[in-house]
Amino acid sequence: MEVRVRVFRFNPEVDRRPRYDVFTVEAEPMDRVLDLLEYIRGDIDGTLSFRRSCGHGICGSDAMRINGRNMLACKALVKNFGTNEITIEPLLGLRVLKDLIVDMEPFFEHYRSVLPYLINDEPLPEDGRERLQSPAERERFDDTTKCILCAACTTSCPSFWADGRYVGPAAIVNAHRFIFDSRDRGAAQRLEILNQQMGVWRCRTAFNCTEACPREIKITQAIAEVKRAIQTGRLD
């Protein structure tokens, strides 16, 4: 099939304003949007810039807006769009560095702010074994361990578009992963961080984040659980 691919282009070194370039390419229904981009860059316009790495939905580096929705280019199949016209744009809410590449540093700054690592200074068990937890304790935070830091959720959030200081869904998801980990001892510290003005209360429960997540994490539910933990002081 013949696909008309409309791609956002902007090079701040030479362009005064963004534009869209249109490329017509031959594609199979099972081709991925990433395949189309690779073909355009390799065979038509070598100046096209975008991020990609694993190509299998694990690294999260090729998150972008495709026909108005955030998704991974490596998981978006041509056949699923129901049209032979595909518009590809960078993620919203982050500064465009070039074409489809955005500045991810503000996103990672928010991520780092919630202390996304295990905090436990208690002595290890005397028998030398690791800190154990039951299957139920592990299940409590299993869903939020799936985050691949693609930023698809945060950059689909109206609250983040309105004010980039909002910590965002991805940071809250990664805080959740440790707040509810039975081995961790930093929950109170993270909850205090998320109880600030630009923390969890900026969420307006739009559900955009849950819809955008390529890992199908129940993000809005995780955010609600963090809110409840702040209100009740309980982690059950």
N, C-alpha and C positions, 0 to 999 in steps of 0.2 A: 504494500500500500504506500501511497505518497503522503507524507506528513509535512505540514507547514509548521515550522518551529520558529516562534517569535521569542527572541532572547533579549533581555535587558542588558544594555551595554553602558558602561561609564568608566572612563579612565581619568581620575582627577588631575593627572599630570598634563593632559592635553584637552580634555573636554570641559566646556562651560556648564553643560547640562546633560542629563542622561538621554538615551535614545533607545529604540528597539530595532534590532536587525532581524530580518526574516530569512530563514534558510529552508529550502525545500529538499527533503531527503527521502530516500526509499527506506522503508522499515517493515519489519515483520510484526505481527500483533504481539508476539512474546518478547520483543525487544524492550529494554528498559530505557527510561529517559536518559540515564547515564550513558547508554550506548549511543544515543543520538548526539549527546554533547561530545563524546569522544570522537565520533565521526566528523562532526563539524570542525572541531579543533585540529584533528589530524589530517583532514582532506580538503577543507574549505577555507577556514580562517584560523591560523595558528595563534592569533593574538587573543582568542577567547580564553578567559580565565575563570576557573572554578576549582573548588576543593574536591578531592576524592582520595580514598585510600583502599580499604579492603574490598569494596564493591559488593559486600554481602550483608549489609544491614547491621553490622557490629560496631564499626568505628564511629558512625554518626557524622562523619565529616562532610558528606554531600547533602545535608539538609538545605532545602530551598523551597520557594513558593512555585508550585506547578499548577497552572490553571486556578490560581487564587487560593490554594491550600498548601499548608506546610507539609512536606513529606520528604523522604529520602529518595534521591534520584535513582539509586540502585535498586529500590523496591517498587518503583512506579512503572507499571507495564503499559505500553502503548494501547493495548486492547481495552484497558480499564477506563479510559477516558471517554469512550464513545464518540469521539470526534477525531478528525484528521488535522485539527489545529491545536497546538500546545504552546502555551505561553509560560516562559520560565523566568523567574525573578529572584532577587536575593531576599533573604529573611528581612522582615520589617523590624524596626526598632533599634537596629545596630548600624553603625556607620559603614557605608560601602567603601571598601578599599579599591576594588576594581571588579567590574562586571558582576559576577555572582558571589564574590568573596566579600564577606563582612568582617568587621573588627570584633573578634570574640572576647577580647580582654574584659570589657565590662561584665559580660556573662560569667566568665571565670572568676572575676573579682567577687561577685555575689556568691558564687559557689564556695569559694574559699572562706567567706565570711561566716558560714554556718558550721565551721569546724568539721568537715566531712571525713573524719577518721576516728578510729576507736580511741577512746580516752579511758584508761584504767591503769592507775599506778599501784594497785594492790599487789601484794606478793603472789607469785604463781602458786598453784597447788603444790604441796610438799612432795607429792609423788612424781613431780616433774611433768605431769601431763598438761595439756592445754586446758584453757577454760572451757568447760563443757556447757552445752545447753540442750534442752529437750527438743524433739521435733516440733512440738507446739510453739516453743519459744522462738525457734528459727522461722516457723511459718508466719509469726506475727509481723515480720518486716520483709518477708520474701519478695513481695510485689515491687517494693521500691529499690531492691537491689538490681533491678533490670535496667536502670537508667544508663544510657550510653552518652550522655552529655552532648546531644546533637543540637540542643537549643530550640527544637521545633515547638516545644510547649511554651517556653518563655516568650518567644517572638510571635506567638499567636495570641498572646494575652492583651486585652484592651487596657488593663491597668498598667502594664509595662509600656505599652505605646504611649500612654498618657504621661508617665513619669518613669524614666529609666532608672531612677534610684530604687524603685521597688525591687526587692530581692528576687522575686519571680518564682514560678512553679518549680523549676528544676532544682533550685537551691533548697526549697522546702522539701521536695521529695528526697533529696540526699540527706537533709537533716533528719527526716522521718526514719530513714534507714538505720541511723545510729541511736536516735532517741528511744526507739522501741527495741533495741538490741539488749538482751538481758545481761550481756557482758560489759556493757558500756556504763561509765559513771559521769558522763558529761551532759546528760539530758537537761538538767536545770540550767546550765550555761547556755545551751542552744535555745531553749525555750525563752530565756530572757532576751536573747538576740532577736528572735522572731516576734517578740511581743512589742517591738519598737514600731514607730510610725510607718516605716517603709517595710515592715515585716509582713507577717501572715495576714494581718487584718486588711491589707490592701486588696486581697482577693475578693472579687465580687461574684464568684461562683458562676462564671459565664460558660464553663465546660469546654471552652475552646482548647484548653491544654490537653484535656483527656482525649478529645477528638483528634488532635494533631499527633499524639504520641505514637511513634512507629513500633514501640514495644508493648503497646496496649496496657500501660500502667494506669491504674485507677487513681489518677492524680488528684482530682477534686475530692475524692474520698480521703486520700492521704492528708490533704490540706485540712479537711474538716477534723480529722483525728488529732492533728497538731493543735488546732484551735481548742479542741475539747481538753487536751492535756494542759494547755495554758490556763484555761478557765477552772479546771477541777484540781489541778496538781497531781492527777493520777495518770498512770501509764498502762492501765489495763484495757 
